[in-house]
Amino acid sequence: MIQVVRDGEFRKDAGLVEEIRELVTPSYVDPSALLARELAHCDTLYARRGDDGRLQAFFLTANERIKTPLGPIPTAYLGLSAARADLKNTGVVRSVYVRFLDDAAAWEQATGERLLLWYTTATPSAYHASRLLFTEGEPSLNGEFSEEGAKIALALRRRLGVVDHDHPFVLPEIATNTRYSPAEVARIGRVVTKSGFTLFRRLDIEEKRGDRLLAIARVPPDHLRPEKPSQSTT
């Protein structure tokens, strides 16, 4: 069952917040600062539970309009997501992302506007997943970007209060007090070795410093358009 909790109501549920913390904790030395930022920023939670009622995976998002040189644009911030340790690489996280895409596609159909998707990351798997699920992603695997993408990135940097950088999609030292756990660092290392992923090295993005990649994308035009009823919505 995928539950959708809107308007920040999940913040009022101490038990749910603790469940989220439990899923995130194995990937970080201390997730406290990260959770505080994400829970404050995001307004919608997608939560998947198993038949036993236990939280299997979650995904936090935020809907907001951002001022850009191209005019104000509707965006969805793709925030923190995680799966239970024993369910990683089983597709449970993908299922909450797809549920989000159902909502995003329905919103585009209802409003006639295109939604900009954006996120920050220091994990190759998150970048690769976004390329599979979304479209028109920037920057490319080689770090390249369009003129329009650069303008949007600079607007998002202002939104985040990040200092200037030679590359508009590099966010230096933005993830304060947020370090991956040794187990997560080892997992990322295996992904880099297996996939030959070099983007972070090309752009000198160092997780230990709190650096992150900023990335943007769009809802795939061929994603299912008719709105699906959620299995449980708050």
N, C-alpha and C positions, 0 to 999 in steps of 0.2 A: 504494500500500500504506500502510495506517495501522498503525503500531506503537504498542503501549501498554506503557509501562515503569513498573512500580509500585514502591512501597516505597522511593522515593528512589534507586533503583539508577542512574538517569541521571547522578547527581552523580559517580559513579565513572568515567564515560566522558569523558575529557578531549576526545576528538575530537568527540563529540556536543555537549558544552558549547560548544566553539568554533563549531560549526555554528549553534547557537542564537544565539550572540553575533553572528555574521555577519548573520543575518536581522534582528536587532534594531537593529544599529548605525545604519542609515540614518535611523531615526526619532528618535534622541537625540543630544545633544551628546556625552555620555559615558554609556554604558549600564551602567558598572561597578557603581554603587551599587544600581541597580534589579535587575540580575541577581543580585547577592549576596543581596538580600532575597528575591527570588522563588525562587531555587534552594534557599535555606534553609527557606522556609516550605512549599513545595509537595512533595507526595509522589508525584504521578502525572504522567506526560508522555504526551501524544498527539502523535505525529509522523507526518507524511505525507511520503512519498518518491515521486519520479517513477520512470519506467522506467529512467532513467539512474542511480538510486540517490541522487541529490542530495536534500537536505532541501528540501521545498517550503513547509511550514507546520508550526507546532507550537502546542500549548496546554498550559499547566501548571495543575494543580488540586491542592487539598489537602482531605482529608476529616478532619473533627474535630467533636466535640460541644462546643457552646457553652452556658455557663450563662446563663439569662435569667430574668426574673421569671415567665415562663410555664413554667419548668422547663428541664432540659437538652434541647437539640434537636440532631439530626444536621444538619450543614451540609457544603456543598461550596464551598470558596473557588475562584472562577474567576479564575485568575491571569493571568500574562503570556501573550500569544499574538501571533503575527506570521506574515506570509507573505513569501516572497522578493519583492524589489522588482518584478521583472518579472511576478509573478503576482498582484499586488494587484487586488482587485475582480474576480477570476475564480471565486470560490466555494471556493477551496482551504481557507481558514480555516473557512468554514462546515462543511466536511466533517469537520474534527476536532471541532468543537462538536457536531455531530450524533452522532458516535461516542461522545462523552462522554455525551450524553443517552441513548443506548442503554444504557450502563452504569448511569446514574442511575435510569432507569425500571425496569431489571431489579432493582436493589437495592431500590427501593421495593416492587416486587412480592414479593420474597423476604422482606422484613422486616415489611411492613405499616405502615411508617413513611413520613412525608413528609419529603423532603429540602429544607432551605432552601438556596438558591443565593445567594451574595453576591459582590460585586466592588467595586472602586474604579476610577474613571476620570476623565479630563479630556478625553475625546474624544467628540464627538457621535455618530460612527459606531458606537462601541462601545455606547453607550446605545440607539441605534436598533436595532442588531442584537439586543440582548437582548430588546427588545420584540417582535421578530419570532419569536425562537426559544423564549422562555420565557413564562410566564404569571404573573399576579398581581404584576406588577412595581411596586415603589415606590422612590423617589417618582414621581409622575406628571409629565407634561410641564410642568405648572404648579407643580411642587414640592410638591404635596399628598401626604399620607400618612395611614394609618390609625393608630388608637391602638395596635393590636397591632404594627404596623410600627415605630412609634416606640420601643416597648419593646425590640424586637429590635435596632434600630439602636443604642440606648444600650448594650445588652449587647456588641455588636460594637465599639463605641467603646472600652469598657473592655478588651476583648480586644486592641485595637490600641494602647491607652495614649494615646488622643487627648484633648485638652482639651475642655471643654464648649463648646457653641456654641448659638446660638438655634435653629438648624435641626438636628435629630438626624442628618440625612443629609449634612451638610457636614463635611468633614475638613480643617481648615485646616493648611497647612504640613506635611503628613504625608509627602510624597514628597521627602525631603531629597536634595540633590545629583542631582536628576533633572530635566533640561530637555529639551524637544522640540527637534529640529534645526530650522533655518530652513525646510527643505523640508517637514517635518511640520507646522510652524505654518502654512505657506502652504496645505497640503492641508486642514487643519482649517478655516481661514478660508473656503475654497471650499465646504466642506460646510455651514458655518453659513449662508453667503449663499444657497446653493441650497435648503436645507431650511427656512430661517427659524427655526432652533433658537435658543431664548432661555433655556433652563433655567440654564445656567451663569452668564449675566449676571444673571438674576433672583436667584440665590443668591450672587452675588459670588464665584464660584469662579474663581480666577486661576491658571492653570498655572505662570506664572513664579514664583509664591510657593511652589509645591509643593502647592497646594490640590487636593483630589480630591472627587468625588461618591461617596458610599457608596450602593449600590443593592442591593436584594434581589429575589428572584423565586422561582418554583417550576417544577418539571418539568411540562410540559403534560400534563393527564390523558389526552389522546388520543394521546400519543406511543406508538410501537410498544412493546408490553409484553414479548413473548417475547424472551428474551435472545439477542442475535446473537453468534455466535462472532467474535472479533476475528481479523483477518487475520494478525497477529503479536503475541504477547503475551509479555512478560517478567515 
